[in-house]
Amino acid sequence: MDGEENVGPFRRTSARTLRMATRMASALASSDNRAQAALARLEALESDNAGVEVVDLNDDEYGSTDEEDP
């Protein structure tokens, strides 16, 4: 029954999709729509990269390229 709730006109839309649709609609209505469309695309790319995982490059003592005396 849960799968049927998200079908057709009752399908849920993410807040990000709604926000970007609103920005794109205003950009298309503006006389300076190239700049606003570029800004909207840039903001979409930035929000897609928000959850980047940080990797510690020095976590493997055996994989180090530093020459150390034992």
Secondary structure in CASP SS format (residue, H / E / C, confidence):
PFRMAT SS
TARGET T0000
AUTHOR 0000-0000-0000
METHOD secondary structure of the structure
MODEL  1
M C 1.00
D H 1.00
G H 1.00
E H 1.00
E H 1.00
N C 1.00
V C 1.00
G H 1.00
P H 1.00
F H 1.00
R C 1.00
R C 1.00
T C 1.00
S C 1.00
A H 1.00
R H 1.00
T H 1.00
L H 1.00
R H 1.00
M H 1.00
A H 1.00
T H 1.00
R H 1.00
M H 1.00
A H 1.00
S H 1.00
A H 1.00
L H 1.00
A H 1.00
S C 1.00
S C 1.00
D C 1.00
N H 1.00
R H 1.00
A H 1.00
Q H 1.00
A H 1.00
A H 1.00
L H 1.00
A H 1.00
R H 1.00
L H 1.00
E H 1.00
A H 1.00
L H 1.00
E H 1.00
S H 1.00
D H 1.00
N C 1.00
A C 1.00
G C 1.00
V C 1.00
E C 1.00
V C 1.00
V C 1.00
D C 1.00
L C 1.00
N C 1.00
D C 1.00
D C 1.00
E C 1.00
Y C 1.00
G C 1.00
S C 1.00
T C 1.00
D C 1.00
E C 1.00
E C 1.00
D C 1.00
P C 1.00
END
